[in-house]
Amino acid sequence: MRAVVLQEYNSNLGRIIRSLSVQEKEVRAPGDDEVLVRMDCAPCNPSDIAFLRGMYIVSRPVPVIPGFEGTGKIVATGTSHSALSLAGKKVSCFSQGSEEGTWAEYVTVSAGHCIPVREGLSVEQAACLAVNPFTAAGLMEIAAADRHRAVILTAAGGQVSTFIRKMAAGKGIPVINIVRSDHQVRALSEQGEHYVLNQKDDTFADRLKSLSKQLEATIAFDAIGGEMTGILLNAMPHDSQVILYGGLSGLPAANLDILEVIFHGKSLRGFNLADWISQTGVERFSEISGQLQDQIISGKLTTRIQATFPFEQVVRGLLQYVGNMSKGKVLFVP
Ligand SMILES: NC(=O)c1ccc[n+]([C@@H]2O[C@H](COP(=O)([O-])OP(=O)(O)OC[C@H]3O[C@@H](n4cnc5c(N)ncnc54)[C@H](OP(=O)(O)O)[C@@H]3O)[C@@H](O)[C@H]2O)c1
């Protein structure tokens, strides 16, 4: 089969993207509880970029096929009940731990890492189903359970934030959107967002403080880390929490005022989709999956796609994506 291959990890973004090539690889037959998926397409997410740079929690021996999610049809299965029950189905799948990546014609993954796709879900939306929509659902579940009155989003132009914004609107929860350019401020304002702040403005921290007080925004979902995490917690009202779920800055969370934590009840915690899925349980996960897919099929929720590239143009596709991530995902087709 043909697959995109990473020969060696390298933290230099431009160099690592340009080093990728398409090579012939063996297809691995599925084990008992595994399935073989013939891939239709797979997106690039920030976790894929971090993986290529050797900066992600998952590191696999090189040479390696990248890609953590995608969609395709199951063409062979192992002998377990859960594997056999997926035979012939269209699925969204994700690869975890030591599994192979999805930027390939075929991928062998655990049956538990496949989500059957409903009739009517487009290939493009199915390719981006397994990670971001569920992350947004998991984060919103926390916001709703703890009865937060308003939510703060960093990297608000991204796809997880876009899902959260739509879900929050459905529950009547206002959102304070934080972006990093005036262009993105305009884009979100044009979409009808009332509260959009540019983190590069001199008055950003002060405006965040007064807005979060006004709206009683006591929860923030932070995908950036670095100085942003501290700025958020310092600006938010008493008893606020920041949930760190991404590290787009590539820097350690910093700048946190210790007095705010000790005397104003503020806290920081993480969110990891894989942990949330295992805590959620199979039945509830399948219920949430159905609800998400229905909303995506009806157009209420959507992953923005900026372009699709064949594997041979993986370098061009990745350069386009990292040059403008807010514009949407890029997809790779075999
Ligand atoms: N914890 C979990 O389980 C989990 C699950 C899913 C996703 N995530 C994380 O969620 C985050 C967002 O993912 P996504 O798929 O929504 O991303 P995305 O759609 O690709 O968009 C990324 C967004 O982040 C902005 N951005 C990138 N680097 C930034 C920086 N250094 N400072 C400020 N903004 C920056 C981009 O703005 P520009 O357009 O200006 O580049 C863009 O709006 C990622 O960190 C991802 O790893 C975590």
The ligand as a Gaussian input file, in Angstrom:
#p B3LYP/6-31G(d) Opt

LIG

0 1
 N       -6.930000      17.235000      24.816000
 C       -7.561000      16.603000      23.856000
 O       -8.045000      15.488000      24.023000
 C       -7.684000      17.281000      22.522000
 C       -8.543000      16.766000      21.546000
 C       -8.686000      17.473000      20.341000
 C       -7.957000      18.607000      20.110000
 N       -7.088000      19.027000      21.087000
 C       -6.315000      20.247000      20.913000
 O       -7.188000      21.307000      20.643000
 C       -6.452000      22.346000      20.028000
 C       -7.253000      22.926000      18.865000
 O       -7.404000      21.934000      17.873000
 P       -8.253000      22.260000      16.549000
 O       -8.328000      21.011000      15.758000
 O       -9.481000      22.990000      16.949000
 O       -7.266000      23.256000      15.811000
 P       -7.435000      23.931000      14.375000
 O       -8.840000      23.843000      13.918000
 O       -6.385000      23.399000      13.502000
 O       -7.155000      25.461000      14.680000
 C       -6.083000      25.870000      15.467000
 C       -6.426000      27.269000      15.957000
 O       -5.453000      27.678000      16.916000
 C       -4.892000      28.922000      16.537000
 N       -3.491000      28.887000      16.965000
 C       -2.503000      28.086000      16.514000
 N       -1.369000      28.316000      17.186000
 C       -1.637000      29.284000      18.081000
 C       -0.863000      29.964000      19.055000
 N        0.437000      29.668000      19.266000
 N       -1.461000      30.952000      19.761000
 C       -2.761000      31.252000      19.579000
 N       -3.557000      30.624000      18.676000
 C       -2.994000      29.660000      17.936000
 C       -5.047000      28.984000      15.035000
 O       -5.061000      30.317000      14.622000
 P       -4.315000      30.787000      13.260000
 O       -5.319000      30.654000      12.177000
 O       -3.957000      32.180000      13.592000
 O       -3.137000      29.879000      13.084000
 C       -6.396000      28.299000      14.852000
 O       -7.462000      29.194000      15.077000
 C       -5.120000      21.726000      19.616000
 O       -4.127000      22.086000      20.551000
 C       -5.389000      20.253000      19.713000
 O       -4.230000      19.492000      19.939000
 C       -6.958000      18.396000      22.263000

